[in-house]
Amino acid sequence: MPSSRRESITTPDGTFDAYCALPDATAAPAVLVFQEVFGVNDNIRELSDRLAAAGFLALAPDVFWRIEPHFERKDESGLSDGFAMVGRLDFGLVGADVTATMAHALSMPECDGTVGGVGFCLGGTLAYLLATEARVDGRGPDAVVSYYGSAVNGMLGSADRVECPVLFHYGANDPYISTGQIDEVEQALGGRPDVTVHRYDAGHAFANFDAPSLYDETAAALAWDRTLRFLDGRLRPS
């Protein structure tokens, strides 16, 4: 069975924690797991554990550590608190934290030297930042999955910096991300053979099984299956 522990990641201005789920086998591909506005909560830990069960080293950094370390909310009741945290987030500093997390994963003895990322909601935007900004010794990630990142559209000017395969998941009925905004992502990146954009008959945060009014089991299962096959094919090529 996969095991878990807490990792400490050092930056020039401090240290923050990350939830780490380890697969049975060592020397595995690493997958960075980026949180929703709810923090590194049961949902993110469970998804990390699922990745470890699938044979990946999963590492979920505490994105809000400069504001409130270990901030955590469980479901829809925590949305206002989560949005308030995002409003105080410095995306420049978070981008550096994303890079530090990637560097930490690559330095771990359990990592086989390949690294990908998957993020949800706020984390979907951070996964895109991983693809466009994170570079460790001149290399970026090997694959990235972005679930309904609402700020991605404002960052499409850096689309030419995407150097790895990317899989996007969007809900077609998302109140926070319009059809036109999804179209913009497809126009900027969808023509590339290594980028895929999927739309589901679902709303925002459809993969969050801890938020009953948002969760869509059918869409979540299909997106997760596609995510695992995508990561397996790019991080463990045959």
C-alpha positions as CSV (number, residue, x, y, z in Angstrom):
1,M,0.0,0.0,0.0
2,P,1.2,3.6,-0.7
3,S,2.5,5.5,2.3
4,S,2.5,9.2,3.0
5,R,4.6,11.7,4.8
6,R,5.2,15.5,5.0
7,E,8.0,17.1,3.0
8,S,9.6,20.4,3.8
9,I,10.5,22.6,0.7
10,T,12.9,25.5,1.1
11,T,12.8,28.8,-0.7
12,P,14.9,32.0,-0.2
13,D,12.2,33.5,2.0
14,G,11.1,30.5,4.0
15,T,10.1,26.8,4.2
16,F,6.7,25.3,3.4
17,D,5.2,21.8,3.7
18,A,3.9,19.5,1.0
19,Y,1.9,16.3,1.4
20,C,3.8,13.4,-0.1
21,A,2.2,10.1,-1.1
22,L,4.7,7.4,-2.1
23,P,4.1,4.4,-4.3
24,D,5.1,0.9,-3.4
25,A,8.0,1.0,-5.9
26,T,10.8,3.5,-5.6
27,A,12.3,5.4,-8.5
28,A,8.9,6.5,-9.8
29,P,7.8,9.5,-11.8
30,A,6.9,12.5,-9.7
31,V,3.5,14.3,-10.1
32,L,3.0,17.7,-8.4
33,V,-0.6,18.1,-7.2
34,F,-1.8,21.6,-7.0
35,Q,-4.7,22.5,-4.7
36,E,-8.0,24.1,-5.1
37,V,-9.0,27.2,-3.1
38,F,-9.8,24.8,-0.3
39,G,-6.1,24.1,0.4
40,V,-4.4,20.8,0.8
41,N,-7.5,19.1,2.2
42,D,-8.9,15.6,2.2
43,N,-9.8,15.8,-1.5
44,I,-6.2,16.7,-2.5
45,R,-4.7,14.2,-0.2
46,E,-7.0,11.5,-1.5
47,L,-6.1,12.4,-5.1
48,S,-2.4,12.2,-4.2
49,D,-2.9,8.8,-2.7
50,R,-4.7,7.7,-5.8
51,L,-1.7,8.8,-7.9
52,A,0.6,6.9,-5.6
53,A,-1.6,3.8,-5.9
54,A,-1.1,4.2,-9.7
55,G,2.6,4.2,-9.3
56,F,3.5,7.9,-9.1
57,L,5.3,9.9,-6.4
58,A,2.7,12.6,-5.6
59,L,3.7,15.9,-3.9
60,A,1.0,18.5,-3.0
61,P,2.5,21.8,-1.9
62,D,0.9,24.2,0.6
63,V,0.3,27.1,-1.8
64,F,-1.2,29.4,0.9
65,W,1.8,29.0,3.3
66,R,2.8,32.7,3.3
67,I,-0.7,33.7,4.3
68,E,-2.0,30.9,6.5
69,P,0.1,27.7,6.7
70,H,-2.0,24.5,6.5
71,F,-5.1,26.5,5.5
72,E,-7.8,23.8,4.9
73,R,-11.5,23.9,4.1
74,K,-13.6,20.8,3.3
75,D,-16.4,21.8,1.0
76,E,-18.6,24.5,-0.5
77,S,-18.9,26.1,3.0
78,G,-15.3,27.2,2.7
79,L,-15.6,28.9,-0.7
80,S,-15.6,32.5,0.6
81,D,-12.6,31.8,2.8
82,G,-10.8,30.2,-0.1
83,F,-11.6,33.1,-2.5
84,A,-10.3,35.5,0.2
85,M,-7.0,33.6,0.3
86,V,-6.7,33.7,-3.5
87,G,-7.2,37.4,-3.4
88,R,-4.1,37.8,-1.2
89,L,-2.0,35.4,-3.2
90,D,1.1,36.8,-4.9
91,F,1.3,34.8,-8.2
92,G,4.9,35.9,-8.7
93,L,6.0,34.3,-5.4
94,V,3.7,31.3,-6.0
95,G,5.4,30.7,-9.4
96,A,8.7,30.5,-7.6
97,D,7.2,28.1,-5.1
98,V,6.0,25.9,-8.0
99,T,9.6,25.8,-9.3
100,A,10.9,25.0,-5.8
101,T,8.4,22.1,-5.5
102,M,9.6,20.8,-8.9
103,A,13.2,21.0,-7.9
104,H,12.5,19.3,-4.6
105,A,10.6,16.4,-6.3
106,L,13.5,15.9,-8.7
107,S,16.0,15.8,-5.8
108,M,14.1,13.1,-3.9
109,P,15.7,9.6,-4.0
110,E,12.2,8.1,-4.8
111,C,11.9,10.1,-8.0
112,D,13.1,8.6,-11.3
113,G,14.0,11.9,-12.9
114,T,10.7,12.6,-14.6
115,V,8.1,15.0,-13.3
116,G,4.6,16.1,-14.2
117,G,1.9,18.1,-12.6
118,V,-1.9,18.1,-12.2
119,G,-3.9,20.9,-10.7
120,F,-7.6,21.7,-9.9
121,C,-9.3,25.1,-10.0
122,L,-6.7,27.5,-8.6
123,G,-4.3,24.5,-9.1
124,G,-5.3,24.3,-12.7
125,T,-3.8,27.7,-13.2
126,L,-0.7,26.7,-11.2
127,A,-0.3,23.6,-13.4
128,Y,-0.3,25.9,-16.4
129,L,2.4,28.1,-14.6
130,L,4.4,24.9,-14.1
131,A,4.3,24.3,-17.8
132,T,5.2,27.9,-18.8
133,E,7.5,29.1,-16.0
134,A,9.0,26.3,-14.0
135,R,12.5,25.4,-15.1
136,V,15.1,23.5,-13.1
137,D,18.6,23.3,-14.5
138,G,17.2,24.4,-17.8
139,R,14.4,21.8,-18.1
140,G,10.7,22.1,-17.6
141,P,8.1,19.4,-16.6
142,D,7.5,16.4,-18.8
143,A,3.7,16.6,-18.8
144,V,0.9,18.8,-17.2
145,V,-2.8,18.4,-16.6
146,S,-4.9,21.4,-15.9
147,Y,-8.5,21.1,-14.5
148,Y,-10.6,24.2,-15.0
149,G,-8.0,26.8,-14.2
150,S,-9.9,30.1,-14.3
151,A,-6.9,32.4,-14.6
152,V,-5.3,30.5,-17.5
153,N,-6.9,32.8,-20.1
154,G,-5.1,35.8,-18.6
155,M,-1.8,34.0,-19.1
156,L,-2.1,32.9,-22.7
157,G,0.5,35.4,-23.7
158,S,3.1,32.9,-22.4
159,A,1.6,29.9,-24.4
160,D,4.8,29.8,-26.5
161,R,6.7,28.8,-23.4
162,V,4.8,25.5,-23.1
163,E,7.4,22.9,-23.9
164,C,5.6,19.7,-22.7
165,P,2.4,17.9,-23.5
166,V,-0.6,19.4,-21.7
167,L,-4.1,18.1,-21.1
168,F,-6.9,20.5,-20.2
169,H,-10.2,19.5,-18.6
170,Y,-13.1,22.0,-18.5
171,G,-16.8,21.9,-17.6
172,A,-19.0,23.2,-20.4
173,N,-21.4,24.6,-17.8
174,D,-18.7,26.3,-15.6
175,P,-20.1,29.6,-14.2
176,Y,-16.5,30.9,-13.6
177,I,-15.1,30.0,-17.1
178,S,-17.2,30.9,-20.1
179,T,-17.4,28.9,-23.3
180,G,-15.5,31.8,-25.0
181,Q,-12.7,31.5,-22.5
182,I,-12.3,27.8,-23.2
183,D,-12.4,28.6,-26.9
184,E,-9.5,31.0,-26.3
185,V,-7.4,28.2,-24.8
186,E,-8.1,26.0,-27.7
187,Q,-7.2,28.8,-30.2
188,A,-3.9,29.4,-28.4
189,L,-2.8,25.9,-27.7
190,G,-5.3,23.4,-29.1
191,G,-3.7,23.3,-32.6
192,R,-0.6,21.6,-31.1
193,P,-0.4,17.8,-31.4
194,D,0.8,17.6,-27.8
195,V,-2.1,19.6,-26.3
196,T,-5.6,18.3,-25.8
197,V,-8.7,20.2,-24.5
198,H,-11.6,18.2,-23.2
199,R,-15.0,19.6,-22.3
200,Y,-17.5,17.8,-20.1
201,D,-21.3,18.3,-19.5
202,A,-20.5,19.6,-16.0
203,G,-19.8,22.7,-14.0
204,H,-16.8,24.0,-12.1
205,A,-14.9,21.7,-9.7
206,F,-16.7,18.7,-11.1
207,A,-13.9,16.4,-9.9
208,N,-14.1,17.5,-6.2
209,F,-15.9,14.6,-4.5
210,D,-15.8,16.5,-1.2
211,A,-18.1,19.2,-2.6
212,P,-21.5,17.5,-3.3
213,S,-23.1,20.4,-5.2
214,L,-20.1,20.7,-7.5
215,Y,-19.2,17.0,-8.0
216,D,-20.1,15.2,-11.2
217,E,-19.2,11.5,-10.8
218,T,-19.5,10.7,-14.5
219,A,-17.3,13.6,-15.7
220,A,-14.9,13.1,-12.8
221,A,-14.4,9.4,-13.6
222,L,-13.8,10.0,-17.3
223,A,-11.4,12.9,-16.7
224,W,-9.4,11.0,-14.1
225,D,-9.1,8.0,-16.4
226,R,-7.8,10.3,-19.2
227,T,-5.5,12.0,-16.7
228,L,-3.9,8.7,-15.6
229,R,-3.5,7.4,-19.1
230,F,-2.0,10.8,-20.2
231,L,0.5,10.8,-17.3
232,D,1.4,7.2,-17.7
233,G,2.0,7.6,-21.4
234,R,4.2,10.8,-21.0
235,L,6.0,10.0,-17.7
236,R,6.4,6.2,-18.3
237,P,6.7,5.9,-22.1
238,S,7.1,2.3,-23.3
